[in-house]
Amino acid sequence: MDVTPTPLPRKQNQRNYYRILFVQPDAPMEIVQASYRTIMQKLKAHPDLGGDTWNASIINEAYQTLIDPNRRIHYDQSLFADHGINKLGLQSTANRESGSADDDSTGGHWEEFTPQQL
């Protein structure tokens, strides 16, 4: 009997811009900008400072997405669609700009984590 495995559905391979810029997903714009400048100047990722052009283009792509509020909202929705970002304890995008904490159904208190079966 020939049993062929069913292929798993493929997820789109998407870069994680937060990891590229070494910032948290709830980081404010000032932190994103500071991290970008540090990477490009002090870590010499800029091509004029001896960095690789391809790496610099990826860093610029990440920066341009995370610094623009509209692009960041769409990026967050696509990146965290399966994870429920607010359940991870991260600030929502609206609260990120205002600097206030995310007050959802928990009243601002932490809930006990219970893992779910996959």
PAKOLVEX-849477 format. One record per atom (N, C-alpha, C): residue in one letter; atom name; x, y, z. Coordinates in nm, 4 decimals. Example, Ala and Ser with C-alpha at 12.3 -4.5 7.8 and 13.67 -1.06 7.14 Angstrom:
PAKOLVEX-849477
 marfi semar        x        y        z
     A     N   1.3190  -0.5690   0.7800
     A    CA   1.2300  -0.4500   0.7800
     A     C   1.3200  -0.3300   0.7800
     S     N   1.2850  -0.2250   0.7080
     S    CA   1.3670  -0.1060   0.7140
     S     C   1.2900   0.0030   0.7870
***
This chain:
PAKOLVEX-849477
 marfi semar        x        y        z
     M     N   0.0843  -0.1164   0.0000
     M    CA   0.0000   0.0000   0.0000
     M     C   0.0899   0.1241   0.0000
     D     N   0.0671   0.2126  -0.0943
     D    CA   0.1486   0.3349  -0.1071
     D     C   0.0784   0.4491  -0.0338
     V     N   0.1439   0.4973   0.0693
     V    CA   0.0881   0.6082   0.1457
     V     C   0.1758   0.7300   0.1219
     T     N   0.1189   0.8302   0.0599
     T    CA   0.1944   0.9535   0.0364
     T     C   0.1495   1.0568   0.1382
     P     N   0.2447   1.1246   0.2017
     P    CA   0.2064   1.2241   0.3031
     P     C   0.1386   1.3444   0.2392
     T     N   0.0432   1.3978   0.3107
     T    CA  -0.0254   1.5184   0.2653
     T     C   0.0637   1.6377   0.2953
     P     N   0.0914   1.7201   0.1934
     P    CA   0.1775   1.8357   0.2200
     P     C   0.1100   1.9349   0.3133
     L     N   0.1895   1.9918   0.4024
     L    CA   0.1378   2.0938   0.4931
     L     C   0.1179   2.2234   0.4172
     P     N   0.0176   2.3012   0.4562
     P    CA  -0.0008   2.4303   0.3890
     P     C   0.1193   2.5203   0.4153
     R     N   0.1638   2.5876   0.3120
     R    CA   0.2797   2.6756   0.3242
     R     C   0.2367   2.8146   0.3657
     K     N   0.3113   2.8696   0.4596
     K    CA   0.2910   3.0082   0.4965
     K     C   0.3830   3.0926   0.4116
     Q     N   0.3403   3.2124   0.3868
     Q    CA   0.4235   3.3038   0.3109
     Q     C   0.5501   3.3335   0.3921
     N     N   0.6643   3.3234   0.3278
     N    CA   0.7905   3.3532   0.3945
     N     C   0.8038   3.5042   0.4048
     Q     N   0.7857   3.5545   0.5239
     Q    CA   0.7851   3.6987   0.5453
     Q     C   0.8965   3.7362   0.6415
     R     N   0.9691   3.8406   0.6055
     R    CA   1.0759   3.8889   0.6931
     R     C   1.0150   3.9514   0.8180
     N     N   1.0836   3.9340   0.9285
     N    CA   1.0403   3.9968   1.0523
     N     C   1.1205   4.1247   1.0702
     Y     N   1.0598   4.2374   1.0384
     Y    CA   1.1281   4.3657   1.0429
     Y     C   1.1686   4.4040   1.1847
     Y     N   1.0952   4.3562   1.2824
     Y    CA   1.1304   4.3865   1.4209
     Y     C   1.2632   4.3199   1.4578
     R     N   1.2841   4.1995   1.4110
     R    CA   1.4108   4.1311   1.4367
     R     C   1.5253   4.1958   1.3594
     I     N   1.4983   4.2385   1.2385
     I    CA   1.6021   4.3023   1.1567
     I     C   1.6539   4.4282   1.2251
     L     N   1.5619   4.5063   1.2840
     L    CA   1.6009   4.6317   1.3485
     L     C   1.6259   4.6156   1.4989
     F     N   1.6171   4.4941   1.5516
     F    CA   1.6435   4.4661   1.6929
     F     C   1.5545   4.5492   1.7858
     V     N   1.4243   4.5554   1.7547
     V    CA   1.3282   4.6260   1.8390
     V     C   1.2112   4.5335   1.8698
     Q     N   1.1384   4.5662   1.9755
     Q    CA   1.0184   4.4926   2.0125
     Q     C   0.9013   4.5392   1.9257
     P     N   0.8002   4.4541   1.9045
     P    CA   0.6857   4.4950   1.8239
     P     C   0.6081   4.6145   1.8798
     D     N   0.6187   4.6426   2.0079
     D    CA   0.5474   4.7577   2.0634
     D     C   0.6393   4.8787   2.0815
     A     N   0.7540   4.8783   2.0158
     A    CA   0.8499   4.9885   2.0287
     A     C   0.7954   5.1161   1.9637
     P     N   0.8117   5.2305   2.0298
     P    CA   0.7680   5.3571   1.9693
     P     C   0.8588   5.3970   1.8538
     M     N   0.8124   5.4936   1.7757
     M    CA   0.8846   5.5382   1.6562
     M     C   1.0269   5.5850   1.6883
     E     N   1.0448   5.6486   1.8036
     E    CA   1.1769   5.7006   1.8402
     E     C   1.2781   5.5873   1.8573
     I     N   1.2349   5.4775   1.9146
     I    CA   1.3227   5.3626   1.9345
     I     C   1.3569   5.2972   1.8010
     V     N   1.2577   5.2863   1.7127
     V    CA   1.2813   5.2294   1.5799
     V     C   1.3841   5.3140   1.5053
     Q     N   1.3658   5.4447   1.5103
     Q    CA   1.4572   5.5354   1.4415
     Q     C   1.5984   5.5274   1.5013
     A     N   1.6099   5.5228   1.6323
     A    CA   1.7411   5.5147   1.6968
     A     C   1.8113   5.3831   1.6624
     S     N   1.7369   5.2751   1.6609
     S    CA   1.7953   5.1461   1.6274
     S     C   1.8433   5.1452   1.4823
     Y     N   1.7637   5.2004   1.3924
     Y    CA   1.8015   5.2081   1.2510
     Y     C   1.9315   5.2864   1.2338
     R     N   1.9396   5.4010   1.2974
     R    CA   2.0604   5.4832   1.2859
     R     C   2.1824   5.4122   1.3438
     T     N   2.1634   5.3434   1.4554
     T    CA   2.2738   5.2702   1.5165
     T     C   2.3250   5.1606   1.4231
     I     N   2.2328   5.0868   1.3654
     I    CA   2.2719   4.9781   1.2754
     I     C   2.3452   5.0332   1.1536
     M     N   2.2898   5.1371   1.0939
     M    CA   2.3480   5.1897   0.9702
     M     C   2.4803   5.2622   0.9940
     Q     N   2.4936   5.3360   1.1034
     Q    CA   2.6135   5.4164   1.1255
     Q     C   2.7171   5.3450   1.2122
     K     N   2.6801   5.3123   1.3342
     K    CA   2.7781   5.2575   1.4276
     K     C   2.8173   5.1141   1.3941
     L     N   2.7236   5.0356   1.3442
     L    CA   2.7562   4.8992   1.3047
     L     C   2.8021   4.8918   1.1589
     K     N   2.8059   5.0082   1.0931
     K    CA   2.8589   5.0227   0.9573
     K     C   2.7897   4.9321   0.8560
     A     N   2.6566   4.9304   0.8599
     A    CA   2.5798   4.8541   0.7620
     A     C   2.5560   4.9346   0.6344
     H     N   2.5776   5.0652   0.6394
     H    CA   2.5584   5.1501   0.5226
     H     C   2.6675   5.1197   0.4196
     P     N   2.6320   5.1096   0.2907
     P    CA   2.7321   5.0783   0.1882
     P     C   2.8489   5.1773   0.1831
     D     N   2.8242   5.3037   0.2126
     D    CA   2.9324   5.4028   0.2117
     D     C   3.0317   5.3803   0.3262
     L     N   2.9900   5.3041   0.4281
     L    CA   3.0775   5.2770   0.5419
     L     C   3.1354   5.1354   0.5367
     G     N   3.1197   5.0693   0.4234
     G    CA   3.1740   4.9348   0.4072
     G     C   3.0724   4.8237   0.4193
     G     N   2.9450   4.8583   0.4347
     G    CA   2.8403   4.7574   0.4478
     G     C   2.7983   4.7009   0.3128
     D     N   2.7236   4.5934   0.3191
     D    CA   2.6735   4.5258   0.2000
     D     C   2.5479   4.5965   0.1490
     T     N   2.5378   4.6172   0.0196
     T    CA   2.4234   4.6871  -0.0405
     T     C   2.2933   4.6104  -0.0180
     W     N   2.2972   4.4780  -0.0307
     W    CA   2.1762   4.3983  -0.0145
     W     C   2.1253   4.4072   0.1289
     N     N   2.2139   4.3935   0.2267
     N    CA   2.1732   4.4041   0.3671
     N     C   2.1188   4.5423   0.3989
     A     N   2.1827   4.6456   0.3447
     A    CA   2.1356   4.7826   0.3673
     A     C   1.9959   4.8020   0.3096
     S     N   1.9677   4.7406   0.1955
     S    CA   1.8343   4.7549   0.1358
     S     C   1.7279   4.6867   0.2215
     I     N   1.7612   4.5729   0.2829
     I    CA   1.6671   4.5041   0.3715
     I     C   1.6431   4.5881   0.4968
     I     N   1.7480   4.6457   0.5523
     I    CA   1.7345   4.7310   0.6706
     I     C   1.6507   4.8538   0.6374
     N     N   1.6731   4.9135   0.5206
     N    CA   1.5926   5.0289   0.4782
     N     C   1.4467   4.9904   0.4584
     E     N   1.4221   4.8737   0.4018
     E    CA   1.2846   4.8251   0.3818
     E     C   1.2139   4.8102   0.5165
     A     N   1.2834   4.7522   0.6128
     A    CA   1.2264   4.7349   0.7467
     A     C   1.1972   4.8706   0.8101
     Y     N   1.2914   4.9620   0.8007
     Y    CA   1.2747   5.0951   0.8599
     Y     C   1.1582   5.1697   0.7956
     Q     N   1.1502   5.1689   0.6633
     Q    CA   1.0430   5.2404   0.5932
     Q     C   0.9053   5.1854   0.6306
     T     N   0.8972   5.0563   0.6548
     T    CA   0.7693   4.9953   0.6933
     T     C   0.7315   5.0294   0.8366
     L     N   0.8267   5.0207   0.9277
     L    CA   0.7937   5.0410   1.0695
     L     C   0.7803   5.1875   1.1086
     I     N   0.8361   5.2785   1.0316
     I    CA   0.8288   5.4203   1.0664
     I     C   0.6990   5.4843   1.0152
     D     N   0.6374   5.4240   0.9148
     D    CA   0.5119   5.4752   0.8586
     D     C   0.3952   5.4084   0.9316
     P     N   0.3126   5.4851   1.0053
     P    CA   0.2048   5.4234   1.0849
     P     C   0.1087   5.3366   1.0039
     N     N   0.0708   5.3790   0.8844
     N    CA  -0.0231   5.3000   0.8041
     N     C   0.0398   5.1696   0.7565
     R     N   0.1623   5.1767   0.7081
     R    CA   0.2308   5.0553   0.6631
     R     C   0.2562   4.9611   0.7807
     R     N   0.2853   5.0173   0.8975
     R    CA   0.3119   4.9348   1.0159
     R     C   0.1860   4.8611   1.0604
     I     N   0.0719   4.9271   1.0535
     I    CA  -0.0545   4.8617   1.0895
     I     C  -0.0791   4.7413   0.9992
     H     N  -0.0639   4.7597   0.8683
     H    CA  -0.0856   4.6498   0.7741
     H     C   0.0175   4.5388   0.7939
     Y     N   0.1408   4.5771   0.8200
     Y    CA   0.2456   4.4778   0.8447
     Y     C   0.2165   4.3976   0.9713
     D     N   0.1779   4.4657   1.0788
     D    CA   0.1444   4.3976   1.2042
     D     C   0.0289   4.3001   1.1850
     Q     N  -0.0718   4.3426   1.1105
     Q    CA  -0.1873   4.2563   1.0878
     Q     C  -0.1473   4.1307   1.0115
     S     N  -0.0593   4.1447   0.9115
     S    CA  -0.0186   4.0269   0.8354
     S     C   0.0787   3.9391   0.9140
     L     N   0.1675   4.0005   0.9924
     L    CA   0.2671   3.9239   1.0666
     L     C   0.2069   3.8502   1.1854
     F     N   0.1161   3.9146   1.2567
     F    CA   0.0626   3.8584   1.3797
     F     C  -0.0797   3.8070   1.3658
     A     N  -0.1268   3.7855   1.2446
     A    CA  -0.2652   3.7432   1.2230
     A     C  -0.2987   3.6138   1.2958
     D     N  -0.2056   3.5186   1.2986
     D    CA  -0.2328   3.3893   1.3608
     D     C  -0.2010   3.3863   1.5100
     H     N  -0.1369   3.4901   1.5616
     H    CA  -0.0878   3.4848   1.6984
     H     C  -0.1713   3.5636   1.7982
     G     N  -0.2605   3.6496   1.7541
     G    CA  -0.3388   3.7304   1.8465
     G     C  -0.2491   3.8236   1.9255
     I     N  -0.1988   3.9289   1.8618
     I    CA  -0.0960   4.0147   1.9211
     I     C  -0.1365   4.0701   2.0570
     N     N  -0.2616   4.1105   2.0764
     N    CA  -0.3004   4.1674   2.2049
     N     C  -0.2986   4.0632   2.3157
     K     N  -0.3129   3.9373   2.2838
     K    CA  -0.3066   3.8312   2.3843
     K     C  -0.1631   3.8032   2.4261
     L     N  -0.0656   3.8525   2.3495
     L    CA   0.0746   3.8348   2.3855
     L     C   0.1225   3.9410   2.4820
     G     N   0.0357   4.0335   2.5197
     G    CA   0.0734   4.1361   2.6147
     G     C   0.1385   4.2564   2.5498
     L     N   0.1261   4.2698   2.4197
     L    CA   0.1866   4.3816   2.3494
     L     C   0.0847   4.4932   2.3318
     Q     N   0.1327   4.6145   2.3186
     Q    CA   0.0438   4.7275   2.3001
     Q     C  -0.0179   4.7223   2.1614
     S     N  -0.1410   4.7680   2.1512
     S    CA  -0.2025   4.7798   2.0206
     S     C  -0.1418   4.9006   1.9491
     T     N  -0.1590   4.9053   1.8189
     T    CA  -0.0980   5.0120   1.7407
     T     C  -0.1507   5.1489   1.7807
     A     N  -0.2804   5.1588   1.8109
     A    CA  -0.3368   5.2876   1.8507
     A     C  -0.2747   5.3361   1.9812
     N     N  -0.2540   5.2454   2.0756
     N    CA  -0.1955   5.2833   2.2034
     N     C  -0.0456   5.3086   2.1944
     R     N   0.0193   5.2525   2.0923
     R    CA   0.1631   5.2712   2.0755
     R     C   0.1947   5.4183   2.0555
     E     N   0.1147   5.4869   1.9711
     E    CA   0.1401   5.6277   1.9448
     E     C   0.1065   5.7150   2.0657
     S     N   0.0009   5.6779   2.1395
     S    CA  -0.0391   5.7598   2.2533
     S     C   0.0457   5.7326   2.3766
     G     N   0.1156   5.6178   2.3776
     G    CA   0.2007   5.5836   2.4902
     G     C   0.1267   5.5221   2.6068
     S     N  -0.0030   5.4928   2.5902
     S    CA  -0.0789   5.4337   2.7007
     S     C  -0.0734   5.2815   2.6921
     A     N  -0.0942   5.2164   2.8044
     A    CA  -0.0931   5.0703   2.8089
     A     C  -0.2220   5.0168   2.7488
     D     N  -0.2186   4.8939   2.7061
     D    CA  -0.3329   4.8292   2.6439
     D     C  -0.4285   4.7788   2.7513
     D     N  -0.5458   4.8408   2.7631
     D    CA  -0.6462   4.7982   2.8604
     D     C  -0.7578   4.7270   2.7874
     D     N  -0.7463   4.5961   2.7752
     D    CA  -0.8537   4.5204   2.7151
     D     C  -0.9376   4.4566   2.8250
     S     N  -0.9879   4.3377   2.8040
     S    CA  -1.0801   4.2750   2.8981
     S     C  -1.0162   4.2422   3.0324
     T     N  -0.8848   4.2442   3.0427
     T    CA  -0.8188   4.2075   3.1679
     T     C  -0.8136   4.3234   3.2656
     G     N  -0.8541   4.4421   3.2249
     G    CA  -0.8488   4.5568   3.3141
     G     C  -0.7069   4.6028   3.3397
     G     N  -0.6142   4.5681   3.2505
     G    CA  -0.4761   4.6091   3.2656
     G     C  -0.3932   4.5158   3.3511
     H     N  -0.4504   4.4023   3.3941
     H    CA  -0.3780   4.3064   3.4772
     H     C  -0.3364   4.1866   3.3929
     W     N  -0.2298   4.1213   3.4354
     W    CA  -0.1825   4.0022   3.3654
     W     C  -0.2738   3.8854   3.3949
     E     N  -0.2936   3.8014   3.2936
     E    CA  -0.3683   3.6781   3.3123
     E     C  -0.2704   3.5616   3.3133
     E     N  -0.3072   3.4546   3.3800
     E    CA  -0.2233   3.3356   3.3809
     E     C  -0.2194   3.2750   3.2419
     F     N  -0.1015   3.2365   3.1976
     F    CA  -0.0840   3.1775   3.0655
     F     C  -0.1190   3.0299   3.0698
     T     N  -0.2040   2.9865   2.9772
     T    CA  -0.2344   2.8446   2.9638
     T     C  -0.2093   2.8063   2.8187
     P     N  -0.1137   2.7157   2.7926
     P    CA  -0.0820   2.6779   2.6546
     P     C  -0.1976   2.6033   2.5917
     Q     N  -0.2116   2.6219   2.4610
     Q    CA  -0.3156   2.5549   2.3853
     Q     C  -0.2535   2.4430   2.3024
     Q     N  -0.3280   2.3382   2.2829
     Q    CA  -0.2807   2.2291   2.1992
     Q     C  -0.2882   2.2696   2.0524
     L     N  -0.1878   2.2322   1.9757
     L    CA  -0.1864   2.2645   1.8320
     L     C  -0.2543   2.1568   1.7533
***
